[in-house]
Amino acid sequence: MNIRGKKAVVVGGASGMGRATADALAAAGADVAILDRESSSGKEVAGALGGIFHPIDITDFDGAEQSLQNAVNELGALHVAVNTAGGGTVKRTLGRSGPHDLESFQNVINLNLVSTFNLNRLQAFHMSHNEPEDEERGVIINTSSIAAYEGQIGQVAYSAAKAGIAAMSLVMARDLGPQGIRAMAIAPSLFATGATAKFTDEQVAPLVADAAFPKRMGRPEEYAKLALAIVDNPMLNGQALRLDAGQRFAPR
């Protein structure tokens, strides 16, 4: 899909990989809407790239639907959706204080997996109204993690959620193929976003020691480059692409 002139939504676009992707989409000629928390810097980021901002709480499923609708109304259409918002917690299945509580497990699943599917189903609906370009109407890109494949100790909820995002890709691609909509996921390793961006070289070194090359955290713009390559290449569909420098997480 040619990015120039297309309408794009980046959920979680106020910072990190989402912000880098929003910047890259705008630089490539897309009209971009950033959806992020009300308390985020989304409004300022959107203003800097000539886009628009709409606040969203992705765990408020009805509210998220309205936020997306508002963004699409202002954009006029939706061709590209990139979803990067999420988070996790660290708890063992069975710890010293007893079994993993169900509430926090469900919260992580809702924050990552359920919210992503909620957005996807709605994004696909908006894309289905587009006139096809070379038979294509839209591209959905979700954010998984290499924790989906090699979750570390204490990541049982996060790994389950990110594995679900990876697994949805093929099924959604099959579901949405007749509408000319592609569904992909990116599974990053450790990236310099949020708190990790403040780590010193000494703190980072053991975290990336098992990477093949380069032995460093990923940079947000490297996620953005892959996202734009996915949009550009119609043969990329129905899978989660690892973006990990050949790293495989150790148990801890």
Phi and psi in degrees as a GROMACS rama.xvg file:
@    title "Ramachandran Plot"
@    xaxis  label "Phi"
@    yaxis  label "Psi"
@TYPE xy
-71.1735  121.245  ASN-2
-72.4139  -33.2433  ILE-3
-58.1734  127.878  ARG-4
83.2919  -3.2047  GLY-5
-84.0585  161.722  LYS-6
-104.511  124.559  LYS-7
-127.663  143.736  ALA-8
-119.008  130.931  VAL-9
-119.027  111.668  VAL-10
-89.1333  121.289  VAL-11
89.4269  24.0945  GLY-12
-82.3414  3.80159  GLY-13
-81.8851  -14.9607  ALA-14
-155.511  168.262  SER-15
57.6595  -137.858  GLY-16
-65.8174  -33.2435  MET-17
-65.2968  -43.8837  GLY-18
-64.1597  -43.8226  ARG-19
-61.0016  -37.1333  ALA-20
-70.7056  -40.7072  THR-21
-60.6232  -43.5653  ALA-22
-59.9128  -45.4483  ASP-23
-67.1667  -39.8102  ALA-24
-63.6555  -43.7013  LEU-25
-64.0034  -41.7544  ALA-26
-64.0687  -28.5351  ALA-27
-84.9088  -0.759027  ALA-28
103.199  9.58332  GLY-29
-84.9946  154.155  ALA-30
-89.7846  124.636  ASP-31
-118.583  134.015  VAL-32
-111.617  127.601  ALA-33
-98.3255  126.565  ILE-34
-114.693  121.877  LEU-35
-158.483  178.069  ASP-36
-61.6599  150.885  ARG-37
-56.699  -35.5422  GLU-38
-82.1116  -2.59487  SER-39
-78.6331  177.869  SER-40
-92.2324  23.1434  SER-41
-57.6116  -39.3696  GLY-42
-64.1083  -43.461  LYS-43
-67.7632  -41.2774  GLU-44
-63.4036  -45.0052  VAL-45
-61.2185  -41.9984  ALA-46
-62.0359  -37.6567  GLY-47
-67.8566  -30.4927  ALA-48
-102.318  6.77953  LEU-49
75.9305  24.8191  GLY-50
-106.882  -161.584  GLY-51
-126.686  160.331  ILE-52
-128.711  137.541  PHE-53
-134.877  127.435  HIS-54
-69.674  147.913  PRO-55
-149.783  143.796  ILE-56
-115.693  105.676  ASP-57
-67.6056  -17.006  ILE-58
-89.1354  -6.7065  THR-59
-94.0375  90.7  ASP-60
-63.6176  -40.6945  PHE-61
-68.1164  -41.8538  ASP-62
-65.1757  -36.4585  GLY-63
-64.1877  -37.898  ALA-64
-59.9078  -43.5277  GLU-65
-69.6879  -38.7622  GLN-66
-61.6816  -43.8946  SER-67
-63.8179  -42.8776  LEU-68
-59.5391  -42.9081  GLN-69
-61.7492  -41.4018  ASN-70
-66.1164  -44.0368  ALA-71
-65.6276  -38.5665  VAL-72
-58.823  -42.4733  ASN-73
-73.3215  -37.2847  GLU-74
-70.1678  -36.4505  LEU-75
99.3502  -12.3438  GLY-76
-175.675  178.583  ALA-77
-144.516  120.991  LEU-78
-114.58  -33.2542  HIS-79
-130.281  130.251  VAL-80
-128.124  125.113  ALA-81
-120.262  125.124  VAL-82
-117.191  111.989  ASN-83
-119.671  -7.82313  THR-84
-70.6763  143.971  ALA-85
165.299  -169.782  GLY-86
172.048  179.778  GLY-87
-153.756  -174.482  GLY-88
-143.059  165.831  THR-89
-118.777  109.436  VAL-90
-150.331  138.44  LYS-91
-81.643  154.364  ARG-92
-56.1016  -39.6768  THR-93
-137.828  114.162  LEU-94
-113.035  -173.838  GLY-95
-63.9481  -28.549  ARG-96
-91.8421  2.35263  SER-97
122.226  -166.857  GLY-98
-71.3365  154.031  PRO-99
-53.5846  129.481  HIS-100
-72.4505  145.878  ASP-101
-71.3067  -32.9083  LEU-102
-61.4556  -48.6612  GLU-103
-69.7735  -32.8943  SER-104
-61.6451  -47.8247  PHE-105
-64.1888  -36.4112  GLN-106
-62.5025  -41.7354  ASN-107
-68.2463  -38.8347  VAL-108
-63.6996  -43.5032  ILE-109
-64.6451  -44.1753  ASN-110
-62.8588  -37.8312  LEU-111
-101.232  -59.1614  ASN-112
-81.7123  -53.2259  LEU-113
-66.386  -41.4866  VAL-114
-64.3194  -37.191  SER-115
-65.0537  -45.7662  THR-116
-64.6278  -39.4335  PHE-117
-57.547  -45.8893  ASN-118
-65.5733  -41.9386  LEU-119
-61.2066  -45.0724  ASN-120
-63.5259  -36.3245  ARG-121
-76.7055  -39.6419  LEU-122
-62.8536  -41.9583  GLN-123
-62.2837  -39.6972  ALA-124
-59.9477  -45.8723  PHE-125
-64.7778  -41.2344  HIS-126
-64.5833  -31.0817  MET-127
-62.9442  -16.7184  SER-128
-86.7572  -5.45228  HIS-129
-74.2184  150.334  ASN-130
-72.3215  131.931  GLU-131
-69.1071  145.424  PRO-132
-115.434  111.884  GLU-133
52.3379  44.732  ASP-134
71.7193  5.8264  GLU-135
-109.393  136.266  GLU-136
-111.886  -22.4899  ARG-137
-175.212  166.352  GLY-138
-137.211  128.571  VAL-139
-112.116  128.66  ILE-140
-124.383  119.117  ILE-141
-105.092  168.12  ASN-142
-115.51  111.239  THR-143
-96.183  -144.584  SER-144
-168.864  154.498  SER-145
-68.7347  -10.7742  ILE-146
-65.4025  -16.8213  ALA-147
-64.0832  -24.6147  ALA-148
-110.641  -36.099  TYR-149
-132.518  63.2993  GLU-150
-62.1521  141.522  GLY-151
-90.4413  167.121  GLN-152
-54.4379  129.733  ILE-153
91.4904  -2.63449  GLY-154
-103.227  24.8376  GLN-155
-60.0561  -42.5733  VAL-156
-70.6578  -47.0389  ALA-157
-62.4111  -44.106  TYR-158
-63.5755  -41.3118  SER-159
-61.6657  -42.8431  ALA-160
-65.991  -45.6984  ALA-161
-71.0114  -31.7389  LYS-162
-65.6697  -37.7397  ALA-163
-62.5204  -40.5183  GLY-164
-63.3384  -43.2049  ILE-165
-62.7848  -43.1965  ALA-166
-69.2219  -29.219  ALA-167
-66.1231  -24.3517  MET-168
-56.9918  -51.0592  SER-169
-66.7489  -42.5351  LEU-170
-64.4095  -43.7352  VAL-171
-67.4418  -37.1835  MET-172
-59.6745  -40.8297  ALA-173
-68.5197  -42.0432  ARG-174
-60.8748  -41.7531  ASP-175
-97.3456  -6.04904  LEU-176
-53.8816  -43.8335  GLY-177
-61.2032  -23.1021  PRO-178
-91.2668  -0.347451  GLN-179
73.0796  33.1192  GLY-180
-117.197  129.093  ILE-181
-97.033  152.613  ARG-182
-133.92  122.218  ALA-183
-134.194  164.962  MET-184
-137.421  150.828  ALA-185
-112.997  131.851  ILE-186
-113.482  90.7827  ALA-187
-79.2578  159.078  PRO-188
-88.9401  -147.494  SER-189
-72.5936  125.615  LEU-190
-120.926  151.793  PHE-191
-78.8841  78.5528  ALA-192
-134.18  151.383  THR-193
56.3311  -131.414  GLY-194
-65.024  -32.8382  ALA-195
-67.5443  -21.8907  THR-196
-65.1359  -18.6691  ALA-197
-94.9551  -0.471246  LYS-198
-66.7927  143.902  PHE-199
-79.0265  165.999  THR-200
-58.7297  -35.8111  ASP-201
-67.5954  -34.6029  GLU-202
-74.6957  -34.3306  GLN-203
-73.9309  -37.7811  VAL-204
-49.6645  -50.5308  ALA-205
-70.1608  -23.1355  PRO-206
-72.852  -26.0188  LEU-207
-116.185  13.8595  VAL-208
-60.5289  -31.029  ALA-209
-93.1956  8.01877  ASP-210
-72.8769  146.626  ALA-211
-72.8457  -57.3727  ALA-212
-176.451  137.742  PHE-213
-80.3516  152.046  PRO-214
-89.2861  73.048  LYS-215
-157.792  169.473  ARG-216
-72.3451  153.28  MET-217
-69.2053  158.475  GLY-218
-106.216  141  ARG-219
-51.5906  -36.1524  PRO-220
-68.1544  -20.5929  GLU-221
-74.7764  -34.4586  GLU-222
-62.9425  -46.0031  TYR-223
-59.6823  -40.5495  ALA-224
-60.6705  -41.4235  LYS-225
-68.875  -40.2858  LEU-226
-58.7213  -43.8554  ALA-227
-69.2798  -34.4133  LEU-228
-64.7232  -36.9004  ALA-229
-63.3395  -46.2391  ILE-230
-58.9303  -41.4211  VAL-231
-71.8456  -29.2007  ASP-232
-107.865  106.367  ASN-233
-68.1873  -13.1418  PRO-234
-83.6844  -5.7963  MET-235
-87.7866  112.233  LEU-236
-161.741  144.651  ASN-237
71.0744  30.1845  GLY-238
-152.823  167.268  GLN-239
-108.147  123.196  ALA-240
-95.6528  123.967  LEU-241
-72.8279  135.037  ARG-242
-125.871  82.5498  LEU-243
-143.687  7.88263  ASP-244
56.1401  28.2967  ALA-245
73.5496  20.3206  GLY-246
-84.3267  144.053  GLN-247
-127.427  119.933  ARG-248
-60.2204  135.425  PHE-249
-80.8512  169.696  ALA-250
-56.2737  -30.1821  PRO-251
